[in-house]
Amino acid sequence: MQRSKQQALMFLLGALLVGGVLGFSAERVLGNDPRESSWYYREGMYDDLQLSAEQRMTIDSVLDERNCQIRAVMNRVKPETDSIRAAGQAQMLRVMTAEQRERFDRRRAEIDARRKAERAEREARKRPTETCK
């Protein structure tokens, strides 16, 4: 009996670790720093590098294409990462008391709302010409 509990705990910890690593990696790959993909950030970089208008247009195209490719890759793996995250949360919820689950759900709702607001802010700052094929 003790061995199965240890195995379950190790599995739970492993799922948490994998979910954390995947979430962290996805966040870095997607570039959740709104300044990174914003027109304002690019203009500041271009001004600092003293790029010509032609160089700016070329680099804009490269960056836009790169962002589209990254977005396409992340869209393909998103269902899998969502499934891993949901499985990990389900396992965590089974270990928690009713009160802990309630607090966990509240905390998760706050995080989801904050992420939704950040996404909307990023979308609002996106350059109009940045469209993926």
C-alpha positions as CSV (number, residue, x, y, z in Angstrom):
1,M,0.0,0.0,0.0
2,Q,2.8,2.4,0.9
3,R,4.6,1.8,-2.4
4,S,1.5,2.7,-4.5
5,K,1.1,5.9,-2.5
6,Q,4.7,6.8,-3.2
7,Q,4.2,6.0,-6.9
8,A,1.1,8.1,-7.1
9,L,2.9,11.0,-5.3
10,M,5.9,10.7,-7.7
11,F,3.5,10.7,-10.7
12,L,1.7,13.7,-9.4
13,L,5.0,15.6,-8.8
14,G,6.2,14.5,-12.2
15,A,3.0,15.8,-13.8
16,L,3.4,19.1,-12.0
17,L,7.0,19.4,-13.1
18,V,6.2,18.6,-16.7
19,G,3.2,21.0,-16.7
20,G,5.4,23.8,-15.2
21,V,8.2,23.3,-17.7
22,L,5.8,23.2,-20.6
23,G,3.9,26.3,-19.4
24,F,7.2,28.2,-18.9
25,S,8.5,27.1,-22.2
26,A,5.3,28.0,-24.1
27,E,5.3,31.4,-22.4
28,R,8.9,32.1,-23.5
29,V,8.3,30.8,-27.0
30,L,5.1,32.8,-27.5
31,G,6.9,35.9,-26.3
32,N,4.4,37.0,-23.7
33,D,6.4,40.2,-23.1
34,P,4.1,42.6,-25.0
35,R,7.1,44.9,-25.8
36,E,8.9,42.2,-27.7
37,S,6.4,42.1,-30.6
38,S,5.0,45.6,-30.4
39,W,5.6,48.2,-33.0
40,Y,6.9,50.6,-30.3
41,Y,9.7,48.2,-29.3
42,R,10.7,47.7,-32.9
43,E,10.8,51.4,-33.7
44,G,13.0,52.0,-30.6
45,M,15.4,49.2,-31.7
46,Y,15.4,50.5,-35.3
47,D,16.2,54.0,-34.2
48,D,18.9,52.8,-31.9
49,L,20.5,50.8,-34.7
50,Q,20.0,53.6,-37.2
51,L,18.4,51.4,-39.8
52,S,17.4,52.7,-43.1
53,A,13.8,52.5,-44.2
54,E,14.6,49.5,-46.5
55,Q,16.3,47.7,-43.6
56,R,13.3,48.4,-41.4
57,M,10.9,46.9,-43.9
58,T,13.0,43.8,-44.4
59,I,13.5,43.2,-40.7
60,D,9.8,43.8,-40.1
61,S,9.0,41.1,-42.7
62,V,11.5,38.7,-41.0
63,L,10.1,39.3,-37.6
64,D,6.5,39.0,-38.7
65,E,7.2,35.8,-40.5
66,R,9.1,34.4,-37.5
67,N,6.2,35.3,-35.2
68,C,3.7,33.6,-37.5
69,Q,5.8,30.4,-37.6
70,I,6.1,30.3,-33.9
71,R,2.4,30.9,-33.5
72,A,1.6,28.1,-35.9
73,V,3.9,25.6,-34.0
74,M,2.3,26.6,-30.7
75,N,-1.2,26.2,-32.1
76,R,-0.4,22.6,-33.1
77,V,0.9,21.7,-29.6
78,K,-1.7,23.7,-27.6
79,P,-4.3,20.9,-27.3
80,E,-1.6,18.5,-26.0
81,T,-0.3,21.0,-23.4
82,D,-3.9,21.9,-22.4
83,S,-4.6,18.2,-21.9
84,I,-1.4,17.7,-19.8
85,R,-2.3,20.8,-17.7
86,A,-5.9,19.6,-17.2
87,A,-4.7,16.1,-16.1
88,G,-2.3,17.6,-13.6
89,Q,-5.0,19.9,-12.2
90,A,-7.4,17.0,-11.9
91,Q,-4.8,15.0,-9.9
92,M,-4.1,17.9,-7.7
93,L,-7.8,18.5,-7.0
94,R,-8.2,14.9,-5.9
95,V,-5.6,15.5,-3.2
96,M,-7.2,18.8,-1.9
97,T,-10.0,19.3,0.6
98,A,-13.2,21.0,-0.6
99,E,-12.0,24.3,0.9
100,Q,-8.6,24.0,-0.8
101,R,-10.3,23.2,-4.1
102,E,-12.5,26.3,-3.8
103,R,-9.4,28.5,-3.1
104,F,-7.5,26.9,-5.9
105,D,-10.4,27.5,-8.3
106,R,-10.6,31.2,-7.2
107,R,-6.9,31.6,-7.7
108,R,-7.0,29.9,-11.1
109,A,-9.9,32.2,-12.2
110,E,-7.9,35.3,-11.2
111,I,-4.9,34.0,-13.2
112,D,-7.1,33.2,-16.2
113,A,-8.7,36.7,-16.1
114,R,-5.2,38.4,-15.9
115,R,-4.0,36.3,-18.9
116,K,-7.1,37.2,-20.9
117,A,-6.5,40.9,-20.2
118,E,-2.8,40.6,-21.1
119,R,-3.7,38.8,-24.4
120,A,-6.3,41.6,-25.2
121,E,-3.6,44.2,-24.5
122,R,-1.1,42.4,-26.8
123,E,-3.7,42.1,-29.6
124,A,-4.5,45.8,-29.3
125,R,-0.8,46.7,-29.7
126,K,-0.2,44.4,-32.6
127,R,0.8,46.1,-35.8
128,P,-2.0,46.1,-38.3
129,T,0.3,44.7,-41.0
130,E,1.3,41.7,-38.9
131,T,-1.0,38.9,-40.3
132,C,-0.2,35.2,-40.7
133,K,-1.0,33.3,-43.8
